[in-house]
């Protein structure tokens, strides 16, 4: 009987040893110690838990949520002025005409128009004042944020789609296909992107392309030049993963090539793709702002954060005296870029625990 009791205790001791080992690993990784009656967390839940335990990730989320609420819900609350509406409550403009003789002089006064209330100080009527066109800065800040964020998201999605497809094909098939795609990447990476955008903008202007489409065309063309980084990332990961045992097993079971790529390879590359896309969003916002600052982006009367900052280009008087005109869009750009970078850092640490300290 004593031998049976000892033999029966072995599984219990083994289970306790396994739970203790898992608890030690959890403590080392910063998780809550495990109990033998607690089930292990799923990988998705573990990633989310690590992500939300990062203070920088929470700060980044708060920044971006605040910006999105401000840009999309703000106009429904503050709708005193329209995006392209000019405030014409400024000084009245007169034209004076003198006629008659010295003995009988008289003056004819004609009211021609009310003046534009340009560069107004912040007040109850204009929370951030007005710009050089007499337009409400606060209203344009909200609508400009919509455009800047939307264009950046669309450009990153297009860039990522091209890079994932071409990088996946290059990494999976290899050989001459890989060589052709990688040489195209090398050529595109050697091109000076900003001077090319200036040339393309001049060509669009010479062909009388409507100015409201400039930024969409330029960001689309930029995406065609910017997919190389994503393609190289996906290719490198697939070159490593395609030799793993589960891929050999999938090939032995006769799975089709698209199924092996999109169901078995790409899901394992998805964490790196998400981190790269998140970090690229901040870069795209800066690029859109640069193009708008150079006059190639959103054209007046419509607004983006970059075009709102453009007012200080070559105008030191506005730069020194009207911070309320160019300062808020600059601050919004900084908040958006920092928010995306913080979230990208949090995702990288959550999806790759080896980088945790």
Secondary structure, DSSP 8 states (H G I E B T S, - for coil): -HHHHHHHHHHHHHHHHHHHHHHHHHHHTT-----TTS----HHHHHHHHHHT-HHHHHHHHHHHHHHHHHHTHHHH--SS-TT-B---S-EEEEEEEEE-STTEEEEEEEEEE---TT----SS-TT-B-TTSBBHHHHHHHHHHHHHHHHHHHHHHHHHHHHHHHHHHHHH-HHHHHHHHHHHHHHHHS-HHHHHHHHHHHHHHTT--GGGHHHHHHHHHHHHH-HHHHHHHHHHHHHHTTSHHHHHHHHTT--HHHIIIIIIHHHHHHHHHHHHHHHHHHHHHHHHHHHHTTSSS-TTS--HHHHHGGGTT-HHHHHH-HHHHHHHHHHHHHHHHHHHHHHHHHHHHH-GGG--
